[in-house]
Amino acid sequence: MKNIELTKTILLVEDEAIISIITTKAVKKAGYNVITANSGEKAVEIVSGGESIDLILMDIDLGAGIDGTEAARQILSVNNIPIVFHTSHSERDMVERVKGITRYGYVIKSSGDFVLESSIEMAFELFEAHKNLEKTVQSLMQSDDELHMKNQELAKLNEELNTTVEELEASNEEMAQINEELIQANKMLEEKEEEYNILFESSSSAVFIIDKGRLKIMNSMVNKILGHPPEVLSAENFTAFIHPEDRDEALSYYRKRLNGEKFETDHKFRIITSDGTTRWISNKSVLISMNGKVTTLNYANDITDSVKAENTRSESEQRYRAIFDHSPHGLLHFDVNGIIKKCNNVFAGIVGSSKEKLIGLNMLDLPDGKLTSAIQSALFGDISDYEDTYHSVTAEKSTPVKLTIAPIKNKENGILGGIIIAEDKSEKTHNRPEL
């Protein structure tokens, strides 16, 4: 458990009460204070009201009213708070909805408590790292400007002292003092440079400055990711290390940043390493002034594993969707609240209805007590069977059916909902010989 004095407060934005309770319990168990909001409007109101919030865990689909993406935009327009999207959706179009929003993570609700806690910790670390690094860079730039001005003043004074030998002889004491100031200034510069180098090299991100299209200043992480030594990296235009298909977009992004255009999200593109391997990079650029000219300070991170994981999830979902839609059996999926989320055409045909009428129906509200009892058993983790004549509530049809109802669990054995496998028994009933 974290120290109470240092405990951070997380705003959980979730419209589904059961999921909100479960998530609140998991986040509190991880040592955080939790404030909840059941709508996007309530979340904006809480933050605008001056509540001390360290991180927001935001669902995307919040029912009626504004969704999680719009709530995030409104909050970020006036507050700099890290936001982690916490959703049950991993479809590509859902991910696309949050691309234009500054975020520090995207966690699938079914990922489990460990992944959720790790994502929150990583979001805090990344948020603090970005703030500290930006503060350090600004401090170093300010110190550099002050030292530059001091050197100009000293140079002017030195020129005046050189006007006559008599003035030089008369100002030995003053020259000694100036010399001491120069020594102190150089010492200060060396200390600042040492501090800068420590922060620069200890960063987990690849940090580099692009000047006139070339990598001029970079830390060792740049070499680690690309595999090239510094002399090779600084000799080529930076686009030479970018995947050919991504070069035009990367160059366009770089030019727009130089022209002052702002982007709410990091720029993602592929690079080619020294051994020919393709890797994905997420880069954030900040405008700085160097030697009187505007250039970019960049923070890049290798996100190859995340991209591969996302692609794997997408492929898995596509395979699941194909199996679900084309199964010869009637299939239906319901969530932890008993609400139908999806069914195939075979199931709709068995009950004489349509998918449009079935989706959104709460199976726990059905008048068939035997069936609702079987649904509840699945939500408690048990597999149950139902064999009876089902009287459809969305169509005028009664069908002898055999249903197998099973729970759907995550890796931590938590219940996510359930699935029904349906078999139409009417044909077998009609063909059964009379006894």
Phi, psi and omega in degrees: 000136182286155176303132185298323181295334183256002184297131179269157180252130181246131175268114179264118180253105186209127183272342181268119189301316184295314179296323179298317180295315181296314182293319178302316180299317181294319182290319177296322178299329179283355174103018181248152168282149183229130170244136184247151174220134183262011177205162178295322180296319180296322179297315179298319180297317181297313181293318181293335181282002176089009177297137180283105182242128179265333180201148179245126175257104195249121169286152180272309183270105185248023178073218181293153182089193182288147179273180184297325181292319179291320177300319179297317180298315181297319180293314183290342179291339181231353182223141176260085182236133178293136180239130174245122179281129184237103190218159176271357182261134173235013179296153183299319181294330177289321177295322180298328183296334183259003184296329182273014184238134176294121184218161181238020175162160179219104188247127175284135184302330181277005183291336180102164185297320183296315179295319179298312180297317180296320180295321178295315179298317180296323179296316178297316182296316180294319180297314179293321180297317179296317180296314182295318182293320179294320177297318181296315180298316179297320179296317180294320178297318179295318179296321180296318178295319180296318178294323178297316178295321180296318179296323177296318179296317180294323179296320179295318179295321179297323178295320179295322181291336181276000184296321180217150178295323182296319179293324178296317181293327182281347185244031179302317181295318179295321178295322179297320179294318179296319179299321178295321178297321177296319178298315179295321179296317178294322178296317178297319179297317179297320179295318178295319179296320179295317178298317179298316182296322179297311180294320182298314185277338182272356180294139176283349177265156170280114184250130182205158177246132177258122179232120181056039175082003182237153177281108185265315181233131183207153174266177186292340179294332177297313177296322182296320182284314184275333179084002179260148175289159183305322182295328177286318182297322183278346183274339184254155169297140187300336180290344180294338182263001181264145179304135183309324182286344183252358187295314182299316180294319180295319180293321178297317178299315181299316181293321179296322178295320178298329180275004175093002179289136183259149178232133182281342181238161176290154179269127181250133179204170181260149176237163175246120181279176183298333180264011177087002181284142176265130179227155179264139181234140171248121188236137174241130183248137177237133179285134176223167176250126179226121183056038177080004182238148179279131177215187184241136170259126190242141174239114184241143178228143178282115182246022183304314182298321179294318180296316179298319180296320179295318178296320179296317178298318181296316179296320179297319179294322179295319178296316179299317181297320180294316179297317182298312186289329187253011178294142177287347178263156173286127181236141179217138179241130176234155184270188184294345178263003180084008182274132180291123180258333184196148171208160178264173183295328180299315180297315180300322179292322181299318182268004176069030183235200177231158179299324182298322180284329184281319184295128182101348179286134178272113184290340178286348179264001181294148181287345181281099183298326179296319180289316180296327177295320178294323177296315180298324178298319178296322180290344173263005173101007182253151174267133181223160179244151177223120177227110185190180175272118182267126178260109186296137176266354179248002179201160179271075181212139174239127188228128171292122184226157169239120182244134169251122186243119185232149178283153171250125185239156173269184183297333180270012178071018176278147183279126177257344184152213180203170179228143178244130173252118188248140176232127178283115182263004185296319181296317179294326179292317181293326184273356184289128180294141179289140180264000000 
